[in-house]
């Protein structure tokens, strides 16, 4: 036990000196100098040196299991949240009631992956092109370690091999198993509906089924879930490519990292132009990195987490959560924001004049018609990272420039006129960037958001199986029962005063 405690407390610190921080697309854009020093802990334990992801995970599970056992034994009765009646009727918004190992929302710096903020994640993870690779992000989410370039390359090779072995899912006559089904769906089916259907018909549970038939120990079930999950993730870009058009794909190259394979599938579906491929690849890698996971309380993530813990097949757990992304984020999806920006553009005309834009924003504020903005204390680091990318590579794009102008004027007006700190969601800058690259179907772009989140969802589900996390099952009562309970508590507190008065 002493050895465990020493190993768990040990952290590996790394100091990174950045000569041009804006090129790394992160954090606060007001750096005020040529050098920016970033000191972070790259891992919460001893990092694995194995280039095999499953072996690296095997090293982490016993350590984490010991941590959980000791934590529950020593602090099992400690109170971590106080829940009021108002909390219950607000959906427990902001109340700490869940455990999610892969990520959490920090009140000071936003979403964090395994304890690392977005600026740290973007800076430290190995890159493919100019942005971190999806494989590196997944390695971090699953193990808690910042992977080396060799470890990342090993996972890229593993997923390439797995997608080649399961070509029957997405390639061949009629587009494979998935493609042949998608072609039978009505044309009115939304892209998210198509993705949900595609995931539901997967036969990605052969390893788990084999384990159950052979009566494998419950402590080893995570290993079979891992194998099924890796096959699903490796093949997911091809499924998204089929969702994009509903047509079979020909002569698709399986080589390359996750995003490179995705673009190969999308280009095969005649969506992406060759001239945009390289820069779009860098943008999508950044977008996937920023959206690889989310707070466990978000509806789509929450649904997937619950079903993943219920021993449902991994593909079915993901399929169930997909449809919840049709309203993500609540302040406005990419489609809703682009409709909002198009409306503003129609009111302004071709010329972007400051006074006219201010008048337009004042009118929209008065009518409460803002989309893509929420009241918070700081800019979402995901928005800032995408904004910096747009400044570097799409500075002259009219849609991107209009988005920036709307944000600049709107945040200032809300602060001055209403005394409220309103900041943009990442959808307000992601949507015009997608549009500038030719991906104008914002409903399909929600599929790319959902695809990104699959990385964190799968990593979290593997961990729930590894430590045998029980299914979330809180008790429910009707309003009258709560009403009577609360009234009874209040009467009980008041009773001693009445008794004292009666004795007199």
Secondary structure, 3 states (H helix, E strand, C coil): CHHHHHHHHCCCEEEEEECCHHHHCCCCCCCCCCCEEEEEECCCCCCCCCCCHHHHHHHHHHHHHHHHHHHHHHHCCCCCCCCCHHHHHCCCCCCCCCCCCCEEEECCCEEEECCEEHHHHHHHCCEECCEECHHHHHHHHHHCCCCCHHHHHHHHHHHHHHHHHCHHHHCCHHHHHHHHHHCCCCCCCCHHHHHHHHHHCCCCCHHHHHHHHCCCCHHHHHHHHHHHHHHHHHHHHHHHHHHHHCCCCCCCCCCCCHHHHHHHHHHHCCCCCHHHHHHHHHHHHHHHHHCCCCCCCCHHHHHHHHHHHCCCCHHHHHHHHHHHHHHCCCCCCHHHHHHHHHHHHHHHCCCCCHHHHHHHHHHHHHHCCCCCEEECCCCCHHHHHHHHHHHHHCCCCHHHHHHHHHHHHHHHHHHHHHCCCEEECCHHHHHHHHHHCCCCCHHHHHHHHHHHHHHHHHHHHHHHHHCCCCCCCCCCCCHHHHHHHHHHHHHHHHHHHHHHHHHC
